């Protein structure tokens, strides 16, 4: 298993991190502990030493199951990672109460890495209001956590504000070859690297959307490496960035686990030819966009209740990643469906992209309803 060491964290972590968000489940929705333990054991035996869970995963059960599994391994042989649910904190003491609950569920006296979870502008305000960084540093002084970082879901400007506010040990962002310009993105990666703050990458396979790519993309990949899976290409892309110390993958079955292990057991950074293949694949994905909507929301609000940007986002994602059944399910739960459109044209006068919005909404209905 390939490993990376960063002086900032003083930890040699496996380049593959086991994301404990998508464990296999039984018919009743509870975690399939027998299969989960087999997957965790397989990863551990092949050198994975970074296990990432969080307070809300699997309705709070992920930490409990991980804690149960931890009792079968020498504690010092691996890194246990969890996160503080900032949105649940209503007073400063809640931070400590929740951390103690997590330690109890994980059956450990300390966490190797601890994150303020899924920070956004709104949640960053909570952190500042209750001095949660000070709380976390106090917990570190007490030996309950060893390294402090944050995970992030918002725009770049918010990321820059948070990153510059503290001498973080590490940070975690969403990053993959289709999402280099959203949220923190490549710009955020470069900022963290310039500040010597190593990164963990989440959603390297874009929630599974890059695990089974359209045929024209697959043919590009297979012309170079017929033995690499689509998921392996996505993982290798993010692992090729040298300020990344761990790439998280939320594995749901043994096949995914074995494929990921194969990828990182033999990993070498992508060559120029392989990066070029990724760039070509992205161009092919982009060509599948049906509506050139940027999500600026200048068209909103619609007087008849259509959620125009969301309609287009669901259609585009279904088309780009060839996930039509998933798109149809998402559309079923959307309140502002395209069929509400009365073709008044008010939206078109506001659209910077000059999209024929009523016509495109008809396309949404035709393909998703």
C-alpha positions, -999 to 999 in steps of 0.1 A, spaced: 0 0 0 14 34 -10 18 57 19 27 94 23 43 113 51 38 150 59 58 168 85 28 189 93 8 159 105 37 138 116 19 108 103 25 83 76 -9 75 62 -20 51 36 -28 70 4 -61 52 3 -84 60 32 -114 39 41 -145 61 41 -170 47 66 -200 66 51 -214 39 28 -210 5 45 -231 -23 31 -265 -26 47 -291 -53 54 -327 -52 42 -338 -34 73 -313 -6 66 -289 -15 94 -252 -20 87 -242 -55 76 -215 -59 102 -202 -93 90 -195 -80 55 -183 -46 68 -158 -63 91 -145 -85 62 -140 -54 40 -123 -35 69 -101 -65 76 -91 -69 39 -81 -32 37 -62 -34 70 -43 -65 60 -32 -48 27 -19 -17 45 -48 8 48 -43 26 81 -67 56 78 -104 51 87 -127 80 83 -161 82 100 -184 109 113 -212 116 139 -241 114 114 -229 85 91 -255 57 89 -277 75 114 -250 76 140 -242 39 137 -210 41 117 -189 52 147 -204 24 168 -195 -2 142 -161 12 136 -155 12 174 -165 -24 176 -141 -33 148 -112 -13 163 -112 -37 193 -99 -64 170 -67 -44 160 -38 -28 179 -49 8 184 -15 23 175 -15 5 142 -41 28 126 -55 63 124 -90 69 136 -108 99 121 -141 115 130 -158 149 128 -176 174 150 -212 180 138 -210 218 140 -247 222 130 -258 205 162 -239 228 186 -261 253 204 -238 262 232 -200 258 237 -202 228 260 -220 208 233 -187 204 215 -172 185 244 -204 165 251 -205 153 215 -167 146 214 -170 125 245 -200 106 230 -179 99 199 -150 86 219 -173 63 238 -189 49 206 -155 44 190 -142 28 222 -110 48 221 -95 75 244 -83 97 215 -89 105 178 -58 107 155 -75 133 132 -106 154 141 -124 177 117 -150 205 121 -175 188 97 -187 202 64 -180 239 70 -199 265 50 -203 303 57 -232 296 80 -214 269 100 -182 289 101 -203 316 119 -212 289 145 -175 280 149 -166 316 156 -197 323 178 -188 295 202 -150 296 199 -150 260 187 -113 262 176 -104 271 212 -125 242 224 -108 218 200 -74 230 210 -83 224 247 -94 189 237 -60 184 220 -42 196 251 -62 170 271 -51 142 247 -85 136 232 -75 146 197 -41 147 180 -46 167 148 -72 193 140 -87 201 106 -119 208 88 -139 195 58 -155 220 35 -186 225 12 -190 261 0 -175 286 -23 -138 294 -27 -139 327 -9 -153 310 23 -126 284 21 -99 311 19 -114 328 49 -114 296 70 -80 284 59 -64 317 68 -81 318 102 -60 292 120 -28 271 117 -47 239 107 -30 206 107 -49 195 75 -81 201 56 -105 181 35 -122 191 3 -143 176 -25 -122 172 -56 -123 150 -87 -115 154 -124 -150 168 -131 -150 192 -101 -118 212 -103 -136 245 -105 -164 242 -79 -162 248 -41 -126 250 -30 -114 233 -62 -80 235 -77 -76 271 -65 -82 259 -29 -58 231 -34 -30 255 -45 -38 278 -16 -35 250 10 -3 238 -6 12 273 -5 5 273 33 19 239 38 -15 224 49 -18 189 35 -52 177 22 -76 148 23 -98 144 -8 -134 133 -5 -157 125 -34 -129 115 -58 -154 94 -78 -181 120 -75 -204 99 -54 -200 70 -78 -208 90 -109 -173 84 -123 -174 47 -116 -193 37 -147 -187 62 -174 -204 64 -208 -190 43 -236 -172 70 -255 -153 80 -223 -146 44 -214 -130 38 -249 -105 66 -242 -95 51 -209 -93 15 -222 -72 25 -252 -44 32 -227 -51 9 -197 -77 -18 -205 -71 -32 -170 -79 0 -151 -115 4 -140 -133 38 -144 -131 43 -106 -94 36 -107 -88 64 -132 -107 89 -110 -87 78 -79 -54 80 -96 -62 115 -108 -66 130 -74 -38 109 -59 -14 124 -84 -15 158 -66 15 158 -43 -1 178 -14 -27 151 -10 -19 127 19 -51 106 17 -78 99 -8 -111 87 8 -133 61 -9 -166 51 6 -166 14 -2 -199 -4 -2 -189 -40 -12 -159 -63 -14 -155 -57 -52 -150 -20 -47 -126 -26 -18 -105 -50 -38 -104 -27 -69 -94 3 -47 -67 -17 -30 -53 -28 -64 -52 8 -75 -33 20 -45 -10 -10 -42 4 -3 -76 -1 35 -78 22 58 -96 14 94 -104 -3 98 -138 19 105 -169 13 133 -194 -4 108 -217 -27 97 -189 -35 133 -178 -43 140 -215 -68 111 -215 -85 126 -184 -87 159 -201 -102 143 -232 -127 124 -210 -138 156 -194 -144 172 -228 -165 142 -238 -185 145 -205 -190 182 -211 -203 175 -246 -232 156 -230 -245 187 -213 -281 193 -226 -287 228 -212 -259 254 -208 -272 265 -174 -246 278 -149 -269 278 -119 -266 316 -115 -304 317 -105 -310 350 -123 -341 334 -137 -355 329 -102 -380 331 -87 -404 317 -112 -439 331 -108 -454 297 -112 -430 278 -89 -407 261 -113 -372 254 -98 -356 261 -131 -319 256 -122 -326 224 -103 -346 210 -132 -317 217 -156 -291 203 -131 -309 170 -127 -313 167 -165 -277 175 -171 -263 152 -145 -285 123 -158 -272 130 -193 -235 136 -185 -230 106 -163 -256 83 -180 -275 79 -148 -311 83 -160 -328 61 -134 -311 81 -107 -321 114 -124 -357 103 -127 -359 94 -90 -344 128 -81 -369 145 -103 -398 127 -88 -390 143 -54 -386 178 -68 -414 202 -58 -408 228 -86 -413 205 -116 -409 217 -152 -446 209 -159 -456 240 -139 -441 263 -166 -467 285 -182 -443 299 -209 -446 335 -197 -410 342 -207 -401 362 -177 -371 340 -170 -357 344 -205 -353 382 -201 -330 375 -171 -309 346 -184 -273 356 -191 -268 325 -212 -299 334 -234 -313 299 -229 -347 291 -244 -359 282 -210 -395 271 -217 -384 249 -245 -357 233 -224 -382 227 -196 -403 208 -220 -372 186 -227 -369 181 -189 -405 168 -187 -400 146 -218 -369 129 -205 -374 128 -167 -411 127 -159 
